[in-house]
Amino acid sequence: MNNAPDWFMYFILFWAFVMIIFMSIGGFFMFRKFLKVLPKKDGKSKLDWQNYWVERSRGMWPEESKEFLDKLVSPVPSAFRDIAKHSIAARIAQVAVESGAKEVNKEHCIEGYIRATPKRDYRSLVTFMNKQGIDYTPYQHLLNK
């Protein structure tokens, strides 16, 4: 005595399968976020270090550098742009502070942007910088590592 039509059972199975896929994808990204929060050997997590460098350089960012950073993160999808901007800004700040600069300039932004970008994304990074007319030749050695 099966009162439900066959198509309804297939519909339920389809949505169960879709939900399992979506939960797996979400779990993957949650796990990656969890790994960023775990402390490293020095006792600080990757997020702790990012926050440290951003706070340390808070007064070093002139308006031109902030605008240039916005330009650099423009190809990132808007859903992830804030997170990407924070991690790239942290790397730029680290480059600027470690070089002993008084303020973040365009050269720090380019070097930090390259250092913050994963190697798998170098091709799109180079394409974007070429499109924008950004001269990255002094940092070509960073792309060849």
N, C-alpha and C positions, 0 to 999 in steps of 0.2 A: 504494500500500500504506500506507494511513493506519491505524495501529493505535489511535490515541487517538480517543475519541469527540468529537463536535463540541462537546458541552457543556463538556468539559474545556478545550478551546481558548478558549472564551468566558470560562470561569472565570479562566484565566491572563491573558487580555487585561484583564478587569475588575480583577484585583489589580495589574496593571502600571499601569493608569490611576489606581487609588487610591494607589499608592505615589508616583507622580509628583505627585499633588495634595498629599499629606502632605509630601513633600520641598520642594515649592514654598512651602508655608505655613511650614515650619521655616526655610527659607532667608530668607524675608521677615523673620521675627523676628530671625534672626541678623544680617542686614544692618542692621536698626534698632539693635541693640546695638552693632554695629561703628561706626555713625555717632556714637553717644554717646561712644565712646572716642577719636575723632579730635580732635586739639587744635584749638582755635579761634584767633583772631587773637592772643589774649593768651598762648598757649602751653599753656593748660590745657584739658582736655576738660570736657564737661558732668559726667561722673562725678567728675572731680577736684574741681570746684567743689562738688558735693554732699558729698563726703567732707570737704572743707575746712570747710563750714558746720556739718556735724554734729559734727566734732571741736572746732571753736571754741566751740560751745554745750554741750559735754558736761556741764558742771557747772551749767548754767542750768535744767535741767529738773526741776521739782518733781514729785512723784508724781501730783498732780491733772492736770497738763498731759500727762503720759505716758498716763494713763487716758483723757483727752479725745482724744488722738491716736489711741489704739486704737479709740475710738468713731467717730472720723471715717473711719478706713479700713475699718470693718466691712463696708460694702457691696461692697468690692472682693473678687473671687473669691479664695479662699484660696491658689491657686497663684501669684497675682501680688501678694498682700498685703504680703509683706516688701519687695519692690521698691518698691511704691507708698508704703509707710510710710517708707522711707528717703528717697525723693525729696520727699515732703511734709514730713517732718521737716527736711530741708535748707532748704526754702523758708521754713518757720516760723522756723528758726534765723536765717536771713538777715534776715527781718523784725525779729526781736527784737534781734539784734546791731546792725543799722543804726539802730534806734530808740534805742539806748543803754540798753536795759533791763538790769537785773541778773539777772532771771529770766524765763523764758518763761511767759506767762499765757494765759488763754482767748482774749483779744482777738488776741494774736499768732497763736494756733492758727487762729482763724477766717480772719484775713486771709491767712495763709500757705497755708491749705487752698484758698481761692479762687484765689490767685495760682498755685498749683501745678496746679490743675485745667485741662485744655485747654478752650477755649471750646466745643467741640462737646459737652462733657459738662455744661454749665452747667444745663441743664434738670433732669437727674437730681440734680445737686448741690443745687439749690434745693428739689426735692421731698424729698430726704433731710433737709436741714436743717429744713424745715418739719415733717416727721414727728417729728424728734427735739426739736423745740421750741427750736432754736438761733436766736437773734436775730442776723440778719446785716444788718439795715437800715443800720448805720453803714458797711457795705462794699458797699452796693447799687451805688455808682458803679463798682466794679471789675467787676461783672457786666454793666454796660452798655457797656463799651468795645468 
